[in-house]
Amino acid sequence: MMSVGQEELELVFQACLEMVQSGRESFDSALSHYPDQAGAIRPGLEALVWLQGQVRFFDPRPGFVESSRRRLFARIQQEIASQRPLLNKWEALLAWFSRPKRLTLRFILVLILITGLVIGAGGVVVASRSAIPGDYLYPMKIAMENTQLVLTPGSVGEARLNIELAQHRLVEVQTLVLKGRYQYIPETVSEFERQATSATQLLKMAAEKGDPRVAPLATLLKNNLVNQSRMLEVLIGIIPDGVKETFNRLMATTQTSISSAQDVIGTVPTAPASSPTSEAPVVATPVSDLTPTSTLPSASTGSVLLSPVSTPANKSFGVTASPSIAPLRHPATATPTATRIETEPIRHTPKASHTPRPQREPKPTKEKPPVRTKFPSDLEAW
Amino acid sequence: MPEWHEADEVQLIEQAQGGNAEAFGQLYERHAAAVFRYVFAHVDNRLDAEDLTEDVFLRAWRSISKYRQRDIPFLAYMFRIARNAVIDHHRSSRRSEQLVSLEEDDRPDRQIRDFRPDPGDAAIESQERQEMHRLLGQLQEDYRTVLLLRFLSGLDPEETALVMGRSSGAVRVLQHRALTAFRKLLPREG
């Protein structure tokens, strides 16, 4: 820390230095202003004067600034031309990435990037399957469905896909009701109408050509719609009045589609023996006793269980079970049904080699209880 | 007193930051002499000083987009670069001299380099400058720096303070001490 005397001396020296530096006063006249401090500041000022006399020896030679400016300008222009400044981080990253001697690193990074993309995209696709209208991933689900539709060959394949999609829409409507997202229902219903109409029209077209694959699909469509109709009838009681009109429209479309499917079933022959869906043993059931009780997952695979139940529900829809025989994927589930059949069972035996083992006649005294599948809630009593 | 104004300088700096090499050329004309003197006081021949001065401005051009005028005056910014350039120059010179001494200490080209006179300079000028180099070389580093910046390159105390990373008050005290110490090295007759 400076003392007061030292501080004063510094101020005096500074004042004298400025006088001499600016040329306002000579060395001696500057010192004469401060006779008390003159002795202390004289050596410093003498050195300053000597230094000022030396500056000229360090000046650049004449013409140096001009000539070197031209050289500098040329070097700058060269740099600008050869090394354009990077515009952003992406460009810098690209430049770093494209340097030579980094082939291995580049390969590894690309591999990591592709793996990440594949895993990420796969995860998103899987997650989008359970999305419903209003979810972030729902547009992706719809896009995937549209892609499927575009890529599906043939009208029968397209009909099958439309049946599945219509089924998805109905399930979505039910979920929307349960979650209270009523605002998305009209849009989903419109989509259902479009897909159900497409499915029935495509089935009719294929039926006119006598395609034997039509019958099981029409049955599938009809059974799906019948089942979903029951759920819709339950749900219509809990929805707000504002949605009821849309719901009624949905019910009407469902009934129309059921009738159309029924018409198709009546006009085409049953599926040929070679059809994969008819490979399982199927047992006929009297029409009056049949009620389709397909569950959602099995419906999409074409497996329909015909249960000998006649409920008021299906009567209220004016539904009559199909005279054609729907295939059973699991013969065991059909066993109890078969026990109650009075008429002659019809067995589909496509090929000799595939003839199913004859079903064992159940013991009359000890009847096996029927195997339960997942039923709509109003069929639980059965 | 400079012929140009601060406002012009701010405009030129902004243009140079936008990639205008011509504007940077004008900045070069304004400050090249001061930078040259500072550099020349640190190296032993004029050609090296000229190359180094150009190098200082080229470094400034490369980094001018990062320069912020509110942080430091442009001249002080230039002298920071010049200071670093001089340090780098001495490092590389030491390395090359060490390499030479390891190979051939009495090589003729080394002899030529050490004692080669500047071709464009008068002999007296050269002697005066060498005497100055010798005297400055006897001072401690911060004394030498403050004398060169303040009295050879003509920076004011505030600019010198920014280059040296000290307060302007500390620079005023330092310059007084440096001048007093320097006077002791000069011949008595003044």
Interface residues (C-beta under 8 A of the other chain):
Chain A: M2 E10 F13 Q14 L17 I41 P43 G44 L45 E46 A47 L48 W50 L51 Q52 Q54 V55 F57 F58 D59 P60 R61 F64 V65 S68 R69 R71 L72 F73 R75 I76 Q77 E79 I80 P85
Chain B: G19 A21 E22 F24 G25 Y28 E29 A32 A33 F36 R37 F40 A41 R46 E50 T53 E54 F57 L58 W61 R62 S65 G120 E125 E128 R129 M132 L147 F151 L152 R172 V173 Q175 H176 L179 T180 F182 R183 K184 L186 G190
